[in-house]
Amino acid sequence: MKLYTLKRQFNGYKKGTQFYLIAESEFIGVKEFVLRTRDLTNRISINESELIKNFIFIKEIFSIK
């Protein structure tokens, strides 16, 4: 799972809010991403340009047990 943070205010979320990348899909060259807030209460669906413009990749999280 990947962790992202907001560069600037976006869709009512404050700068610095952290999100997990839950799913990504591509259909006919259009990429769509589903992100959830770190507490997993809210979900947003965005396209690739919104992800690049508004989010910063923090780290990749692995939980292997």
C-alpha positions as CSV (number, residue, x, y, z in Angstrom):
1,M,0.0,0.0,0.0
2,K,1.3,3.5,-0.8
3,L,1.0,6.5,1.5
4,Y,0.4,10.0,0.0
5,T,0.0,13.5,1.5
6,L,-1.7,16.6,0.2
7,K,0.4,19.4,-1.2
8,R,-2.4,21.9,-0.9
9,Q,-6.1,22.1,0.1
10,F,-8.1,19.8,-2.1
11,N,-11.8,18.8,-2.0
12,G,-12.3,20.1,1.5
13,Y,-9.2,18.3,2.9
14,K,-6.5,20.3,4.5
15,K,-2.9,20.5,3.3
16,G,-0.9,17.6,4.9
17,T,-3.8,15.2,5.2
18,Q,-2.5,11.7,4.6
19,F,-4.1,9.1,2.3
20,Y,-3.6,5.5,1.5
21,L,-3.8,4.5,-2.2
22,I,-6.4,1.7,-2.1
23,A,-6.9,1.0,-5.8
24,E,-5.8,2.1,-9.2
25,S,-7.4,1.2,-12.5
26,E,-6.9,2.1,-16.2
27,F,-9.5,2.0,-18.9
28,I,-8.6,3.2,-22.5
29,G,-5.6,5.1,-21.2
30,V,-7.5,7.0,-18.4
31,K,-6.1,6.2,-15.0
32,E,-8.2,6.4,-11.9
33,F,-7.1,6.2,-8.3
34,V,-9.1,5.5,-5.1
35,L,-7.6,7.0,-1.9
36,R,-8.7,6.7,1.7
37,T,-7.8,8.9,4.6
38,R,-5.4,7.5,7.1
39,D,-8.2,6.7,9.5
40,L,-10.1,5.0,6.6
41,T,-13.3,7.0,7.2
42,N,-13.3,9.0,3.9
43,R,-12.8,8.0,0.3
44,I,-12.0,10.0,-2.8
45,S,-11.7,8.9,-6.5
46,I,-9.4,11.0,-8.6
47,N,-7.7,10.9,-12.0
48,E,-3.9,10.8,-12.7
49,S,-3.5,14.6,-13.3
50,E,-5.2,15.4,-9.9
51,L,-2.9,12.9,-8.2
52,I,0.2,14.4,-9.7
53,K,-1.0,18.0,-9.1
54,N,-2.2,17.7,-5.5
55,F,-0.4,14.7,-3.8
56,I,3.1,13.8,-2.8
57,F,4.2,10.2,-2.5
58,I,5.5,9.5,1.1
59,K,6.3,5.8,1.3
60,E,5.3,2.3,0.4
61,I,3.9,0.3,3.3
62,F,4.2,-3.5,3.4
63,S,2.7,-5.7,6.1
64,I,4.0,-9.2,5.6
65,K,3.2,-11.6,8.4
